[in-house]
Amino acid sequence: MHIKNLVLSLAAGLLLAQPLLAESGANAAIKERLAKVMPGAEPDSVSKSPVNGLYEVVFGPQVVYMSEDGRYFMKANIIDLETDENLTEKRRSSAIQSSLAQVGDKNMITFGEKSKHQVTVFTDIDCGYCRKLHQEMDAYNKAGIQIRYLFYPRAGLGSPSFDKAVSVWCADDQKKAMTQAKDGKDVAEKKCDNPVIDHMRLADLMGINGTPAMILPDGELLPGYVPAAKLSEYLNK
């Protein structure tokens, strides 16, 4: 084919595909920039935000924004002033729910049946309010609240709290070991394949810096200890 005809043919094809290329081009530019500044960090999704020229980028439970050329990065809340709705918080709650679903019940220690409400709690075995929460476990369960534990030893990797979390996970009876540890009793030291580090990474992504931290069924985060009766009242509203 003559070079002139080839150029004309390519130009016609690009014009026909322009609407599709505009959107996929923005996605490609954003992903290319992210690959450079955060190697190996693949976003879960890239999509248009309610603001023209701004794209929503989701990493697990995190929601951030980037310009369509991939140059500008923003951590912020988008609020619709007409409806007074925090659109980012709504999207973040959905992303948190999806992240917890990916973790799955098999990678958590669960107390109670899922009768009315399911609350996920990031816990530290040596945290005083975490122990207070655990002492009320029967009250939570009787109120129809199932508690699912994820580990977040605040002292960090390799600390005594971390080692206790691993030993509880690796115990033959995880729930019994959890209760013993929360009561300040010794738990037989054990090691096995465990999700404790994955739990900690998820907590960091969520911006959690204290325990206990409760994740409600709709993805809302409640930092700190909430008594069973008060939590039940809040959930039932």
C-alpha positions in Angstrom: 0.0 0.0 0.0 1.3 3.5 -0.8 2.4 5.3 2.3 -0.1 8.2 1.7 -3.0 5.7 1.5 -1.7 4.0 4.6 -1.7 7.2 6.6 -5.2 8.1 5.4 -6.4 4.7 6.4 -4.9 4.9 9.9 -6.3 8.4 10.4 -9.8 7.3 9.4 -9.6 4.4 11.9 -8.5 6.7 14.7 -11.3 9.1 14.0 -13.8 6.3 14.1 -12.4 5.0 17.4 -11.9 8.4 19.0 -14.6 8.2 21.7 -13.3 4.8 22.9 -9.7 5.9 22.8 -10.5 8.9 24.9 -11.6 6.9 27.8 -9.2 4.0 27.4 -6.4 6.5 26.9 -7.1 8.1 30.2 -7.1 4.8 31.9 -3.9 3.9 30.2 -2.2 7.2 31.2 -3.3 6.8 34.8 -2.1 3.1 35.0 1.2 4.0 33.3 1.9 6.8 35.8 1.0 4.6 38.8 3.2 1.8 37.5 6.1 4.3 37.6 5.5 5.7 41.1 4.1 2.6 42.7 5.7 -0.5 41.0 3.6 -3.6 41.4 0.6 -1.7 42.7 -2.2 -2.6 40.3 -5.4 -0.6 41.0 -8.6 -2.6 41.3 -10.5 -0.1 39.2 -10.1 3.2 37.3 -13.3 5.0 36.4 -14.7 8.5 35.8 -15.6 10.4 38.9 -18.6 12.8 39.1 -16.1 15.6 38.5 -15.2 16.3 34.9 -11.5 15.4 34.2 -11.1 13.6 37.4 -10.9 9.8 37.6 -11.6 7.6 40.6 -8.9 5.0 41.4 -9.6 2.2 43.9 -6.9 0.2 45.7 -8.5 -2.3 47.9 -10.3 -0.2 50.6 -8.7 3.1 49.4 -10.4 5.5 47.1 -8.2 8.3 45.5 -8.4 10.5 42.4 -6.2 11.3 39.5 -6.3 13.7 36.5 -7.0 12.0 33.2 -3.5 12.6 32.0 -2.1 10.8 35.1 -0.2 13.8 36.3 -2.1 14.8 39.4 -2.9 12.6 42.4 -5.4 13.6 45.0 -6.7 12.1 48.3 -9.9 14.0 49.1 -13.6 13.8 49.6 -16.0 14.7 46.9 -19.2 16.2 48.4 -22.3 16.9 46.4 -23.5 20.3 47.8 -26.9 19.9 46.3 -27.6 16.6 48.2 -25.1 17.1 51.0 -23.8 13.6 50.3 -20.2 12.6 50.7 -19.8 10.6 47.5 -16.2 9.5 48.4 -17.2 8.1 51.8 -20.1 6.1 50.1 -17.6 4.7 47.6 -15.0 4.0 50.2 -17.5 2.0 52.3 -18.3 -0.1 49.3 -14.6 -0.7 48.7 -14.1 -1.7 52.3 -16.9 -4.2 52.0 -15.4 -5.7 48.9 -11.9 -5.9 50.6 -13.4 -7.8 53.6 -15.3 -10.1 51.2 -12.0 -10.9 49.6 -10.4 -11.8 53.0 -13.3 -14.2 53.6 -14.6 -15.8 56.8 -12.1 -18.6 56.5 -9.3 -16.0 57.3 -11.1 -14.6 60.4 -11.9 -15.9 63.8 -15.7 -15.6 64.3 -17.8 -15.6 67.4 -21.6 -16.0 67.1 -24.0 -16.8 64.3 -24.9 -14.3 61.6 -28.5 -13.7 62.7 -28.9 -9.9 62.4 -25.6 -8.1 62.1 -22.0 -9.0 61.2 -19.3 -6.7 62.5 -15.6 -7.1 61.7 -13.2 -6.0 64.4 -9.5 -5.3 64.1 -8.1 -6.4 67.4 -4.8 -6.5 69.4 -4.6 -9.2 72.0 -2.8 -6.9 74.4 -5.1 -3.9 74.0 -7.1 -3.1 77.1 -10.3 -2.0 75.3 -10.0 -5.0 73.0 -10.1 -7.2 76.0 -13.1 -5.3 77.4 -14.9 -5.9 74.1 -14.2 -9.6 74.2 -15.5 -9.8 77.7 -18.9 -8.7 76.3 -18.9 -11.3 73.6 -22.0 -13.1 74.9 -23.8 -9.8 75.0 -22.9 -9.0 71.4 -24.0 -12.4 70.3 -27.3 -12.3 72.2 -28.0 -9.0 70.5 -27.7 -10.7 67.2 -24.3 -9.3 66.5 -21.7 -11.7 65.0 -18.1 -10.6 65.7 -15.4 -11.4 63.1 -11.8 -10.8 64.3 -8.9 -9.6 62.2 -5.5 -9.2 63.9 -3.8 -5.8 64.2 -1.0 -6.1 66.7 0.0 -2.4 67.1 3.5 -3.1 68.3 4.2 -4.5 64.8 5.8 -7.4 63.1 7.8 -9.7 65.4 6.5 -8.1 68.7 5.1 -10.3 71.5 1.6 -9.2 70.5 2.3 -10.4 66.9 3.6 -13.7 68.2 0.5 -14.1 70.4 -1.8 -13.5 67.4 0.1 -16.1 65.3 -0.2 -18.6 68.2 -3.9 -18.0 68.6 -4.5 -18.5 64.8 -2.4 -21.7 64.8 -4.1 -23.1 67.9 -6.2 -26.3 67.5 -9.2 -24.3 69.0 -8.8 -20.8 67.8 -11.8 -19.3 69.8 -10.7 -20.9 73.0 -7.1 -19.7 72.5 -8.4 -16.2 71.7 -10.4 -16.1 74.9 -7.5 -17.3 77.0 -5.2 -14.7 75.4 -7.7 -11.9 76.0 -7.9 -13.0 79.6 -4.1 -12.6 79.9 -3.5 -16.3 80.1 -0.6 -18.0 78.3 -1.3 -19.7 75.0 0.9 -22.4 73.7 3.4 -20.9 71.2 2.7 -22.2 67.7 3.6 -21.3 64.2 1.8 -22.1 60.9 0.7 -20.4 57.7 -1.4 -17.5 58.9 -3.1 -14.3 57.6 -1.9 -12.0 60.4 0.5 -9.9 58.2 -2.3 -9.7 55.5 -4.7 -8.4 58.2 -2.1 -5.8 59.2 -1.6 -4.6 55.7 -5.4 -4.2 55.2 -5.6 -2.2 58.4 -2.9 0.1 57.2 -4.6 0.6 53.8 -7.8 1.5 55.7 -5.9 4.1 57.7 -6.5 2.3 61.0 -4.1 3.3 63.8 -5.9 2.1 66.9 -7.7 -0.9 68.3 -10.4 -2.0 68.5 -11.7 -0.8 65.2 -15.1 -1.9 64.1 -16.3 -2.2 60.5 -20.0 -2.2 60.3 -22.0 -4.2 57.7 -22.3 -1.2 55.4 -18.5 -0.6 55.5 -18.7 2.2 58.0 -15.7 2.4 60.4 -16.2 2.9 64.1 -12.9 3.5 65.9 -12.7 2.3 69.5 -14.8 0.2 71.9 -18.6 0.4 71.7 -20.6 -1.5 74.4 -22.9 -4.2 73.1 -26.1 -2.4 74.0 -25.0 0.8 72.4 -23.8 -0.9 69.2 -27.0 -2.9 68.9 -29.0 0.3 69.2 -26.9 2.0 66.5 -27.1 -0.9 64.1 -30.9 -1.3 64.6 -31.6 2.3 63.6 
